[in-house]
Amino acid sequence: MDRQLIAGVTLGVLLTATVGCMTDGSVEETEPFIEDTNDAPLYNTSTTTTSFPVDTGFGGTADVDPDHWLHITQLGNWSMSPPGGPYNNMTGGLTITEIVDVPEDTAAAPECEVIYTLVGQTYAPNDCAECDWTLIVEFTGTGNEGNCHDPDMPPSDTAPGDGWPMGYSSSLNKVMFDYYGTGVWIPWYNAVKVGDVINIDFSTSIAIEVEDEDE
């Protein structure tokens, strides 16, 4: 299971009709209507096989040329210690931005921008088969988080010891995430290790529906 697929499935549902456009061109968030017709959990715990629900959309045909996009970019780094390993502590940072319609490589003001300080310590269970080592990562974020749409945004303030179980996989060049305690470790960030620093990144673009305020 890939994070890109989860982002497409989840955001495709959550973001339809959640963004309105003001007459001055700015973006205004409006309340979405989401009818929950499936009470099954995201992770199937009744079998030993990992399964996720199929995105059925809204019953319409695929829009292969959508008019509006949400561009999500997440960039950061982990600084590991002690130098040279074996590692048991991490400090770092993460910046998440979201821009509507305008590509993320321009100077446009983001709809959402949150800057996180990260702290990590050894995660004892280490049940990630692909991971070299695992951490409990705690997040402290500042910024306009209320304008962010990604349902998998990290928490803005985690209590000590109550962070996300994450790990580094040198074989996959990924940072892995135990998806909300399901025991399913998903590739969450691209990861490039240079010395004792791991540079992480993730980006995706999701089609959304933008409605005029007067409609």
ABEGO torsion letter per residue (X at the ends): XBAAAAAAAAAAAAABGABBBBAAGBBBBBBBBBBBABABBABBAABABBBBBBBAEAGBBBBABBABBBBBBBBBBBBBOBBGOBBABBBBBBBBBBBBGBBAABABBBABBBBBBBBBBBBAAGABAABABBBBBBBBBBEBAAABABAABBBABBBBGABBBBBBBAAAGBBBBBBGGAGBBBBABBBBBBEABBBBBBBBBBBBBBBBAAX
